Amino acid sequence: MKTPLIITKTLPQLVDYALALAISSVPGIAETDGQTKALYQSIAKQLLVDEIRNKHKFARQKINYLVKIYPRSGTKAA
């Protein structure tokens, strides 16, 4: 049975909240206009999503490699 990660459903909301907190904590951000904040947020969001995708791809590759090395046996634990 394949179980999807919980994070895949809530990732967009988590990313938005995290970026809002991170950007609001930058010194001097309160003085910038809305367009600049939106620009910073979109750039940071794209970088974060790219990083998550890269980590996901890397993890998948490692899991597939380990599955090849250590195949599952047909026995079940008691």
PyMOL Python script that loads the backbone (N, CA, C, O; Angstrom):
from pymol import cmd

cmd.read_pdbstr("""\
ATOM      1  N   MET A   1       0.842  -1.177   0.000  1.00  0.00           N
ATOM      2  CA  MET A   1       0.000   0.000   0.000  1.00  0.00           C
ATOM      3  C   MET A   1       0.890   1.244   0.000  1.00  0.00           C
ATOM      4  O   MET A   1       1.807   1.366   0.811  1.00  0.00           O
ATOM      5  N   LYS A   2       0.613   2.128  -0.888  1.00  0.00           N
ATOM      6  CA  LYS A   2       1.387   3.354  -0.998  1.00  0.00           C
ATOM      7  C   LYS A   2       0.660   4.466  -0.257  1.00  0.00           C
ATOM      8  O   LYS A   2      -0.500   4.755  -0.550  1.00  0.00           O
ATOM      9  N   THR A   3       1.321   5.078   0.681  1.00  0.00           N
ATOM     10  CA  THR A   3       0.726   6.148   1.457  1.00  0.00           C
ATOM     11  C   THR A   3       1.317   7.480   1.019  1.00  0.00           C
ATOM     12  O   THR A   3       2.530   7.667   1.103  1.00  0.00           O
ATOM     13  N   PRO A   4       0.490   8.407   0.556  1.00  0.00           N
ATOM     14  CA  PRO A   4       1.031   9.713   0.172  1.00  0.00           C
ATOM     15  C   PRO A   4       1.420  10.510   1.414  1.00  0.00           C
ATOM     16  O   PRO A   4       0.808  10.377   2.474  1.00  0.00           O
ATOM     17  N   LEU A   5       2.426  11.320   1.263  1.00  0.00           N
ATOM     18  CA  LEU A   5       2.846  12.161   2.376  1.00  0.00           C
ATOM     19  C   LEU A   5       1.801  13.226   2.659  1.00  0.00           C
ATOM     20  O   LEU A   5       1.172  13.756   1.744  1.00  0.00           O
ATOM     21  N   ILE A   6       1.628  13.529   3.916  1.00  0.00           N
ATOM     22  CA  ILE A   6       0.671  14.564   4.310  1.00  0.00           C
ATOM     23  C   ILE A   6       1.089  15.913   3.726  1.00  0.00           C
ATOM     24  O   ILE A   6       0.245  16.733   3.365  1.00  0.00           O
ATOM     25  N   ILE A   7       2.385  16.127   3.641  1.00  0.00           N
ATOM     26  CA  ILE A   7       2.893  17.417   3.193  1.00  0.00           C
ATOM     27  C   ILE A   7       2.460  17.744   1.765  1.00  0.00           C
ATOM     28  O   ILE A   7       2.367  18.921   1.415  1.00  0.00           O
ATOM     29  N   THR A   8       2.192  16.739   0.930  1.00  0.00           N
ATOM     30  CA  THR A   8       1.818  17.039  -0.450  1.00  0.00           C
ATOM     31  C   THR A   8       0.473  17.744  -0.534  1.00  0.00           C
ATOM     32  O   THR A   8       0.229  18.506  -1.469  1.00  0.00           O
ATOM     33  N   LYS A   9      -0.400  17.496   0.434  1.00  0.00           N
ATOM     34  CA  LYS A   9      -1.701  18.161   0.425  1.00  0.00           C
ATOM     35  C   LYS A   9      -1.622  19.572   0.998  1.00  0.00           C
ATOM     36  O   LYS A   9      -2.313  20.476   0.527  1.00  0.00           O
ATOM     37  N   THR A  10      -0.786  19.762   2.008  1.00  0.00           N
ATOM     38  CA  THR A  10      -0.736  21.042   2.701  1.00  0.00           C
ATOM     39  C   THR A  10       0.473  21.884   2.327  1.00  0.00           C
ATOM     40  O   THR A  10       0.670  22.964   2.885  1.00  0.00           O
ATOM     41  N   LEU A  11       1.280  21.411   1.398  1.00  0.00           N
ATOM     42  CA  LEU A  11       2.504  22.128   1.060  1.00  0.00           C
ATOM     43  C   LEU A  11       2.267  23.564   0.600  1.00  0.00           C
ATOM     44  O   LEU A  11       2.964  24.457   1.081  1.00  0.00           O
ATOM     45  N   PRO A  12       1.326  23.839  -0.300  1.00  0.00           N
ATOM     46  CA  PRO A  12       1.153  25.233  -0.729  1.00  0.00           C
ATOM     47  C   PRO A  12       0.825  26.188   0.421  1.00  0.00           C
ATOM     48  O   PRO A  12       1.352  27.299   0.468  1.00  0.00           O
ATOM     49  N   GLN A  13      -0.033  25.768   1.343  1.00  0.00           N
ATOM     50  CA  GLN A  13      -0.371  26.635   2.470  1.00  0.00           C
ATOM     51  C   GLN A  13       0.827  26.815   3.394  1.00  0.00           C
ATOM     52  O   GLN A  13       1.081  27.919   3.876  1.00  0.00           O
ATOM     53  N   LEU A  14       1.563  25.733   3.644  1.00  0.00           N
ATOM     54  CA  LEU A  14       2.739  25.828   4.506  1.00  0.00           C
ATOM     55  C   LEU A  14       3.795  26.746   3.906  1.00  0.00           C
ATOM     56  O   LEU A  14       4.425  27.526   4.619  1.00  0.00           O
ATOM     57  N   VAL A  15       3.983  26.651   2.607  1.00  0.00           N
ATOM     58  CA  VAL A  15       4.966  27.503   1.935  1.00  0.00           C
ATOM     59  C   VAL A  15       4.546  28.965   2.048  1.00  0.00           C
ATOM     60  O   VAL A  15       5.378  29.825   2.340  1.00  0.00           O
ATOM     61  N   ASP A  16       3.280  29.254   1.824  1.00  0.00           N
ATOM     62  CA  ASP A  16       2.808  30.635   1.919  1.00  0.00           C
ATOM     63  C   ASP A  16       2.994  31.195   3.320  1.00  0.00           C
ATOM     64  O   ASP A  16       3.455  32.325   3.481  1.00  0.00           O
ATOM     65  N   TYR A  17       2.639  30.412   4.336  1.00  0.00           N
ATOM     66  CA  TYR A  17       2.790  30.879   5.722  1.00  0.00           C
ATOM     67  C   TYR A  17       4.260  31.081   6.078  1.00  0.00           C
ATOM     68  O   TYR A  17       4.626  32.082   6.694  1.00  0.00           O
ATOM     69  N   ALA A  18       5.093  30.126   5.687  1.00  0.00           N
ATOM     70  CA  ALA A  18       6.513  30.228   6.007  1.00  0.00           C
ATOM     71  C   ALA A  18       7.147  31.434   5.321  1.00  0.00           C
ATOM     72  O   ALA A  18       7.950  32.145   5.925  1.00  0.00           O
ATOM     73  N   LEU A  19       6.790  31.663   4.069  1.00  0.00           N
ATOM     74  CA  LEU A  19       7.361  32.806   3.363  1.00  0.00           C
ATOM     75  C   LEU A  19       6.859  34.126   3.922  1.00  0.00           C
ATOM     76  O   LEU A  19       7.610  35.097   4.004  1.00  0.00           O
ATOM     77  N   ALA A  20       5.599  34.162   4.304  1.00  0.00           N
ATOM     78  CA  ALA A  20       5.074  35.390   4.905  1.00  0.00           C
ATOM     79  C   ALA A  20       5.810  35.710   6.200  1.00  0.00           C
ATOM     80  O   ALA A  20       6.138  36.867   6.462  1.00  0.00           O
ATOM     81  N   LEU A  21       6.067  34.694   7.004  1.00  0.00           N
ATOM     82  CA  LEU A  21       6.820  34.914   8.246  1.00  0.00           C
ATOM     83  C   LEU A  21       8.258  35.320   7.958  1.00  0.00           C
ATOM     84  O   LEU A  21       8.781  36.248   8.575  1.00  0.00           O
ATOM     85  N   ALA A  22       8.891  34.633   7.031  1.00  0.00           N
ATOM     86  CA  ALA A  22      10.291  34.928   6.730  1.00  0.00           C
ATOM     87  C   ALA A  22      10.457  36.324   6.152  1.00  0.00           C
ATOM     88  O   ALA A  22      11.364  37.060   6.542  1.00  0.00           O
ATOM     89  N   ILE A  23       9.589  36.683   5.231  1.00  0.00           N
ATOM     90  CA  ILE A  23       9.713  37.993   4.594  1.00  0.00           C
ATOM     91  C   ILE A  23       9.368  39.110   5.577  1.00  0.00           C
ATOM     92  O   ILE A  23       9.997  40.169   5.555  1.00  0.00           O
ATOM     93  N   SER A  24       8.385  38.886   6.429  1.00  0.00           N
ATOM     94  CA  SER A  24       8.026  39.931   7.397  1.00  0.00           C
ATOM     95  C   SER A  24       9.099  40.120   8.461  1.00  0.00           C
ATOM     96  O   SER A  24       9.144  41.168   9.106  1.00  0.00           O
ATOM     97  N   SER A  25       9.967  39.124   8.657  1.00  0.00           N
ATOM     98  CA  SER A  25      11.022  39.249   9.663  1.00  0.00           C
ATOM     99  C   SER A  25      12.302  39.881   9.109  1.00  0.00           C
ATOM    100  O   SER A  25      13.246  40.123   9.862  1.00  0.00           O
ATOM    101  N   VAL A  26      12.341  40.147   7.813  1.00  0.00           N
ATOM    102  CA  VAL A  26      13.510  40.791   7.218  1.00  0.00           C
ATOM    103  C   VAL A  26      13.525  42.261   7.649  1.00  0.00           C
ATOM    104  O   VAL A  26      12.521  42.960   7.513  1.00  0.00           O
ATOM    105  N   PRO A  27      14.664  42.723   8.167  1.00  0.00           N
ATOM    106  CA  PRO A  27      14.725  44.134   8.575  1.00  0.00           C
ATOM    107  C   PRO A  27      14.478  45.072   7.393  1.00  0.00           C
ATOM    108  O   PRO A  27      15.055  44.895   6.320  1.00  0.00           O
ATOM    109  N   GLY A  28      13.636  46.049   7.594  1.00  0.00           N
ATOM    110  CA  GLY A  28      13.358  47.043   6.571  1.00  0.00           C
ATOM    111  C   GLY A  28      12.260  46.644   5.606  1.00  0.00           C
ATOM    112  O   GLY A  28      11.923  47.428   4.719  1.00  0.00           O
ATOM    113  N   ILE A  29      11.698  45.478   5.740  1.00  0.00           N
ATOM    114  CA  ILE A  29      10.662  45.043   4.797  1.00  0.00           C
ATOM    115  C   ILE A  29       9.368  45.820   5.014  1.00  0.00           C
ATOM    116  O   ILE A  29       8.570  45.960   4.087  1.00  0.00           O
ATOM    117  N   ALA A  30       9.156  46.316   6.204  1.00  0.00           N
ATOM    118  CA  ALA A  30       7.926  47.059   6.485  1.00  0.00           C
ATOM    119  C   ALA A  30       7.850  48.339   5.658  1.00  0.00           C
ATOM    120  O   ALA A  30       6.757  48.824   5.365  1.00  0.00           O
ATOM    121  N   GLU A  31       9.008  48.891   5.277  1.00  0.00           N
ATOM    122  CA  GLU A  31       9.027  50.127   4.509  1.00  0.00           C
ATOM    123  C   GLU A  31       8.825  49.901   3.017  1.00  0.00           C
ATOM    124  O   GLU A  31       8.593  50.858   2.279  1.00  0.00           O
ATOM    125  N   THR A  32       8.908  48.661   2.560  1.00  0.00           N
ATOM    126  CA  THR A  32       8.766  48.407   1.126  1.00  0.00           C
ATOM    127  C   THR A  32       7.296  48.366   0.736  1.00  0.00           C
ATOM    128  O   THR A  32       6.417  48.176   1.577  1.00  0.00           O
ATOM    129  N   ASP A  33       7.054  48.545  -0.534  1.00  0.00           N
ATOM    130  CA  ASP A  33       5.675  48.528  -1.015  1.00  0.00           C
ATOM    131  C   ASP A  33       5.207  47.089  -1.259  1.00  0.00           C
ATOM    132  O   ASP A  33       5.984  46.139  -1.163  1.00  0.00           O
ATOM    133  N   GLY A  34       3.946  46.963  -1.568  1.00  0.00           N
ATOM    134  CA  GLY A  34       3.335  45.643  -1.755  1.00  0.00           C
ATOM    135  C   GLY A  34       3.914  44.884  -2.929  1.00  0.00           C
ATOM    136  O   GLY A  34       4.052  43.662  -2.870  1.00  0.00           O
ATOM    137  N   GLN A  35       4.256  45.591  -3.996  1.00  0.00           N
ATOM    138  CA  GLN A  35       4.809  44.917  -5.173  1.00  0.00           C
ATOM    139  C   GLN A  35       6.168  44.303  -4.872  1.00  0.00           C
ATOM    140  O   GLN A  35       6.472  43.198  -5.321  1.00  0.00           O
ATOM    141  N   THR A  36       6.980  45.024  -4.110  1.00  0.00           N
ATOM    142  CA  THR A  36       8.304  44.501  -3.756  1.00  0.00           C
ATOM    143  C   THR A  36       8.166  43.281  -2.855  1.00  0.00           C
ATOM    144  O   THR A  36       8.882  42.294  -3.027  1.00  0.00           O
ATOM    145  N   LYS A  37       7.253  43.345  -1.900  1.00  0.00           N
ATOM    146  CA  LYS A  37       7.013  42.187  -1.031  1.00  0.00           C
ATOM    147  C   LYS A  37       6.539  40.990  -1.851  1.00  0.00           C
ATOM    148  O   LYS A  37       6.995  39.867  -1.635  1.00  0.00           O
ATOM    149  N   ALA A  38       5.635  41.226  -2.782  1.00  0.00           N
ATOM    150  CA  ALA A  38       5.132  40.142  -3.624  1.00  0.00           C
ATOM    151  C   ALA A  38       6.250  39.565  -4.495  1.00  0.00           C
ATOM    152  O   ALA A  38       6.311  38.354  -4.707  1.00  0.00           O
ATOM    153  N   LEU A  39       7.131  40.430  -4.999  1.00  0.00           N
ATOM    154  CA  LEU A  39       8.260  39.968  -5.798  1.00  0.00           C
ATOM    155  C   LEU A  39       9.190  39.095  -4.968  1.00  0.00           C
ATOM    156  O   LEU A  39       9.584  38.014  -5.405  1.00  0.00           O
ATOM    157  N   TYR A  40       9.544  39.564  -3.763  1.00  0.00           N
ATOM    158  CA  TYR A  40      10.404  38.777  -2.875  1.00  0.00           C
ATOM    159  C   TYR A  40       9.752  37.444  -2.545  1.00  0.00           C
ATOM    160  O   TYR A  40      10.415  36.406  -2.524  1.00  0.00           O
ATOM    161  N   GLN A  41       8.458  37.477  -2.287  1.00  0.00           N
ATOM    162  CA  GLN A  41       7.756  36.253  -1.917  1.00  0.00           C
ATOM    163  C   GLN A  41       7.713  35.273  -3.091  1.00  0.00           C
ATOM    164  O   GLN A  41       7.906  34.073  -2.894  1.00  0.00           O
ATOM    165  N   SER A  42       7.465  35.762  -4.302  1.00  0.00           N
ATOM    166  CA  SER A  42       7.407  34.852  -5.450  1.00  0.00           C
ATOM    167  C   SER A  42       8.773  34.254  -5.750  1.00  0.00           C
ATOM    168  O   SER A  42       8.868  33.074  -6.090  1.00  0.00           O
ATOM    169  N   ILE A  43       9.835  35.050  -5.628  1.00  0.00           N
ATOM    170  CA  ILE A  43      11.186  34.527  -5.853  1.00  0.00           C
ATOM    171  C   ILE A  43      11.531  33.482  -4.799  1.00  0.00           C
ATOM    172  O   ILE A  43      12.023  32.402  -5.127  1.00  0.00           O
ATOM    173  N   ALA A  44      11.274  33.801  -3.541  1.00  0.00           N
ATOM    174  CA  ALA A  44      11.578  32.859  -2.466  1.00  0.00           C
ATOM    175  C   ALA A  44      10.745  31.591  -2.598  1.00  0.00           C
ATOM    176  O   ALA A  44      11.239  30.494  -2.337  1.00  0.00           O
ATOM    177  N   LYS A  45       9.493  31.733  -3.000  1.00  0.00           N
ATOM    178  CA  LYS A  45       8.624  30.568  -3.160  1.00  0.00           C
ATOM    179  C   LYS A  45       9.151  29.658  -4.265  1.00  0.00           C
ATOM    180  O   LYS A  45       9.184  28.438  -4.102  1.00  0.00           O
ATOM    181  N   GLN A  46       9.559  30.238  -5.373  1.00  0.00           N
ATOM    182  CA  GLN A  46      10.090  29.425  -6.471  1.00  0.00           C
ATOM    183  C   GLN A  46      11.366  28.713  -6.063  1.00  0.00           C
ATOM    184  O   GLN A  46      11.554  27.542  -6.394  1.00  0.00           O
ATOM    185  N   LEU A  47      12.245  29.404  -5.349  1.00  0.00           N
ATOM    186  CA  LEU A  47      13.477  28.772  -4.888  1.00  0.00           C
ATOM    187  C   LEU A  47      13.191  27.633  -3.914  1.00  0.00           C
ATOM    188  O   LEU A  47      13.824  26.579  -3.979  1.00  0.00           O
ATOM    189  N   LEU A  48      12.239  27.848  -3.014  1.00  0.00           N
ATOM    190  CA  LEU A  48      11.881  26.820  -2.051  1.00  0.00           C
ATOM    191  C   LEU A  48      11.253  25.609  -2.729  1.00  0.00           C
ATOM    192  O   LEU A  48      11.581  24.471  -2.391  1.00  0.00           O
ATOM    193  N   VAL A  49      10.370  25.837  -3.662  1.00  0.00           N
ATOM    194  CA  VAL A  49       9.736  24.729  -4.384  1.00  0.00           C
ATOM    195  C   VAL A  49      10.773  23.952  -5.189  1.00  0.00           C
ATOM    196  O   VAL A  49      10.724  22.723  -5.233  1.00  0.00           O
ATOM    197  N   ASP A  50      11.709  24.652  -5.824  1.00  0.00           N
ATOM    198  CA  ASP A  50      12.772  23.973  -6.567  1.00  0.00           C
ATOM    199  C   ASP A  50      13.635  23.121  -5.640  1.00  0.00           C
ATOM    200  O   ASP A  50      14.014  22.002  -5.988  1.00  0.00           O
ATOM    201  N   GLU A  51      13.939  23.649  -4.475  1.00  0.00           N
ATOM    202  CA  GLU A  51      14.745  22.906  -3.508  1.00  0.00           C
ATOM    203  C   GLU A  51      14.006  21.665  -3.014  1.00  0.00           C
ATOM    204  O   GLU A  51      14.609  20.601  -2.873  1.00  0.00           O
ATOM    205  N   ILE A  52      12.719  21.792  -2.752  1.00  0.00           N
ATOM    206  CA  ILE A  52      11.933  20.642  -2.308  1.00  0.00           C
ATOM    207  C   ILE A  52      11.868  19.586  -3.414  1.00  0.00           C
ATOM    208  O   ILE A  52      11.990  18.393  -3.136  1.00  0.00           O
ATOM    209  N   ARG A  53      11.680  20.008  -4.642  1.00  0.00           N
ATOM    210  CA  ARG A  53      11.648  19.053  -5.760  1.00  0.00           C
ATOM    211  C   ARG A  53      12.982  18.331  -5.912  1.00  0.00           C
ATOM    212  O   ARG A  53      13.017  17.122  -6.143  1.00  0.00           O
ATOM    213  N   ASN A  54      14.075  19.074  -5.783  1.00  0.00           N
ATOM    214  CA  ASN A  54      15.392  18.450  -5.895  1.00  0.00           C
ATOM    215  C   ASN A  54      15.625  17.438  -4.782  1.00  0.00           C
ATOM    216  O   ASN A  54      16.148  16.351  -5.026  1.00  0.00           O
ATOM    217  N   LYS A  55      15.240  17.793  -3.567  1.00  0.00           N
ATOM    218  CA  LYS A  55      15.393  16.865  -2.438  1.00  0.00           C
ATOM    219  C   LYS A  55      14.506  15.640  -2.629  1.00  0.00           C
ATOM    220  O   LYS A  55      14.917  14.525  -2.308  1.00  0.00           O
ATOM    221  N   HIS A  56      13.306  15.831  -3.142  1.00  0.00           N
ATOM    222  CA  HIS A  56      12.395  14.722  -3.394  1.00  0.00           C
ATOM    223  C   HIS A  56      12.984  13.775  -4.441  1.00  0.00           C
ATOM    224  O   HIS A  56      12.950  12.555  -4.280  1.00  0.00           O
ATOM    225  N   LYS A  57      13.515  14.347  -5.498  1.00  0.00           N
ATOM    226  CA  LYS A  57      14.116  13.542  -6.563  1.00  0.00           C
ATOM    227  C   LYS A  57      15.315  12.766  -6.022  1.00  0.00           C
ATOM    228  O   LYS A  57      15.474  11.582  -6.319  1.00  0.00           O
ATOM    229  N   PHE A  58      16.146  13.422  -5.240  1.00  0.00           N
ATOM    230  CA  PHE A  58      17.319  12.777  -4.656  1.00  0.00           C
ATOM    231  C   PHE A  58      16.903  11.636  -3.727  1.00  0.00           C
ATOM    232  O   PHE A  58      17.498  10.559  -3.760  1.00  0.00           O
ATOM    233  N   ALA A  59      15.889  11.870  -2.904  1.00  0.00           N
ATOM    234  CA  ALA A  59      15.411  10.836  -1.985  1.00  0.00           C
ATOM    235  C   ALA A  59      14.851   9.648  -2.758  1.00  0.00           C
ATOM    236  O   ALA A  59      15.106   8.499  -2.397  1.00  0.00           O
ATOM    237  N   ARG A  60      14.093   9.910  -3.812  1.00  0.00           N
ATOM    238  CA  ARG A  60      13.548   8.827  -4.644  1.00  0.00           C
ATOM    239  C   ARG A  60      14.669   7.978  -5.245  1.00  0.00           C
ATOM    240  O   ARG A  60      14.593   6.750  -5.259  1.00  0.00           O
ATOM    241  N   GLN A  61      15.709   8.652  -5.740  1.00  0.00           N
ATOM    242  CA  GLN A  61      16.830   7.927  -6.326  1.00  0.00           C
ATOM    243  C   GLN A  61      17.504   7.035  -5.288  1.00  0.00           C
ATOM    244  O   GLN A  61      17.838   5.886  -5.575  1.00  0.00           O
ATOM    245  N   LYS A  62      17.701   7.562  -4.092  1.00  0.00           N
ATOM    246  CA  LYS A  62      18.334   6.778  -3.026  1.00  0.00           C
ATOM    247  C   LYS A  62      17.461   5.608  -2.607  1.00  0.00           C
ATOM    248  O   LYS A  62      17.969   4.511  -2.375  1.00  0.00           O
ATOM    249  N   ILE A  63      16.163   5.824  -2.507  1.00  0.00           N
ATOM    250  CA  ILE A  63      15.246   4.742  -2.138  1.00  0.00           C
ATOM    251  C   ILE A  63      15.266   3.658  -3.200  1.00  0.00           C
ATOM    252  O   ILE A  63      15.339   2.473  -2.872  1.00  0.00           O
ATOM    253  N   ASN A  64      15.204   4.042  -4.461  1.00  0.00           N
ATOM    254  CA  ASN A  64      15.251   3.063  -5.549  1.00  0.00           C
ATOM    255  C   ASN A  64      16.564   2.290  -5.541  1.00  0.00           C
ATOM    256  O   ASN A  64      16.581   1.086  -5.796  1.00  0.00           O
ATOM    257  N   TYR A  65      17.648   2.971  -5.253  1.00  0.00           N
ATOM    258  CA  TYR A  65      18.955   2.314  -5.167  1.00  0.00           C
ATOM    259  C   TYR A  65      18.970   1.296  -4.029  1.00  0.00           C
ATOM    260  O   TYR A  65      19.442   0.173  -4.203  1.00  0.00           O
ATOM    261  N   LEU A  66      18.455   1.689  -2.868  1.00  0.00           N
ATOM    262  CA  LEU A  66      18.422   0.779  -1.729  1.00  0.00           C
ATOM    263  C   LEU A  66      17.500  -0.408  -1.965  1.00  0.00           C
ATOM    264  O   LEU A  66      17.776  -1.516  -1.506  1.00  0.00           O
ATOM    265  N   VAL A  67      16.404  -0.176  -2.682  1.00  0.00           N
ATOM    266  CA  VAL A  67      15.491  -1.276  -2.995  1.00  0.00           C
ATOM    267  C   VAL A  67      16.184  -2.296  -3.897  1.00  0.00           C
ATOM    268  O   VAL A  67      15.960  -3.498  -3.759  1.00  0.00           O
ATOM    269  N   LYS A  68      17.012  -1.828  -4.809  1.00  0.00           N
ATOM    270  CA  LYS A  68      17.745  -2.751  -5.676  1.00  0.00           C
ATOM    271  C   LYS A  68      18.763  -3.562  -4.880  1.00  0.00           C
ATOM    272  O   LYS A  68      18.941  -4.756  -5.121  1.00  0.00           O
ATOM    273  N   ILE A  69      19.426  -2.913  -3.938  1.00  0.00           N
ATOM    274  CA  ILE A  69      20.442  -3.596  -3.139  1.00  0.00           C
ATOM    275  C   ILE A  69      19.803  -4.573  -2.153  1.00  0.00           C
ATOM    276  O   ILE A  69      20.259  -5.707  -2.010  1.00  0.00           O
ATOM    277  N   TYR A  70      18.749  -4.126  -1.478  1.00  0.00           N
ATOM    278  CA  TYR A  70      18.084  -4.934  -0.462  1.00  0.00           C
ATOM    279  C   TYR A  70      16.647  -5.229  -0.894  1.00  0.00           C
ATOM    280  O   TYR A  70      15.714  -4.565  -0.441  1.00  0.00           O
ATOM    281  N   PRO A  71      16.466  -6.215  -1.762  1.00  0.00           N
ATOM    282  CA  PRO A  71      15.091  -6.504  -2.201  1.00  0.00           C
ATOM    283  C   PRO A  71      14.262  -7.058  -1.052  1.00  0.00           C
ATOM    284  O   PRO A  71      14.786  -7.686  -0.132  1.00  0.00           O
ATOM    285  N   ARG A  72      12.980  -6.817  -1.122  1.00  0.00           N
ATOM    286  CA  ARG A  72      12.055  -7.305  -0.088  1.00  0.00           C
ATOM    287  C   ARG A  72      11.914  -8.801  -0.228  1.00  0.00           C
ATOM    288  O   ARG A  72      11.828  -9.343  -1.330  1.00  0.00           O
ATOM    289  N   SER A  73      11.895  -9.450   0.912  1.00  0.00           N
ATOM    290  CA  SER A  73      11.670 -10.887   0.876  1.00  0.00           C
ATOM    291  C   SER A  73      10.183 -11.159   0.991  1.00  0.00           C
ATOM    292  O   SER A  73       9.427 -10.302   1.447  1.00  0.00           O
ATOM    293  N   GLY A  74       9.760 -12.339   0.585  1.00  0.00           N
ATOM    294  CA  GLY A  74       8.349 -12.695   0.609  1.00  0.00           C
ATOM    295  C   GLY A  74       7.852 -13.126   1.978  1.00  0.00           C
ATOM    296  O   GLY A  74       6.665 -13.409   2.142  1.00  0.00           O
ATOM    297  N   THR A  75       8.739 -13.181   2.963  1.00  0.00           N
ATOM    298  CA  THR A  75       8.324 -13.640   4.288  1.00  0.00           C
ATOM    299  C   THR A  75       7.745 -12.490   5.087  1.00  0.00           C
ATOM    300  O   THR A  75       8.085 -11.326   4.875  1.00  0.00           O
ATOM    301  N   LYS A  76       6.867 -12.840   6.007  1.00  0.00           N
ATOM    302  CA  LYS A  76       6.261 -11.830   6.872  1.00  0.00           C
ATOM    303  C   LYS A  76       6.671 -12.089   8.306  1.00  0.00           C
ATOM    304  O   LYS A  76       6.898 -13.228   8.715  1.00  0.00           O
ATOM    305  N   ALA A  77       6.759 -11.027   9.044  1.00  0.00           N
ATOM    306  CA  ALA A  77       7.123 -11.162  10.470  1.00  0.00           C
ATOM    307  C   ALA A  77       5.947 -11.732  11.245  1.00  0.00           C
ATOM    308  O   ALA A  77       4.785 -11.500  10.910  1.00  0.00           O
ATOM    309  N   ALA A  78       6.270 -12.470  12.272  1.00  0.00           N
ATOM    310  CA  ALA A  78       5.209 -13.100  13.074  1.00  0.00           C
ATOM    311  C   ALA A  78       4.602 -12.134  14.040  1.00  0.00           C
ATOM    312  O   ALA A  78       3.697 -12.498  14.790  1.00  0.00           O
TER     313      ALA A  78
END
""", "prot")
cmd.dss("prot")
cmd.show_as("cartoon", "prot")
cmd.util.cbc("prot")
cmd.orient("prot")
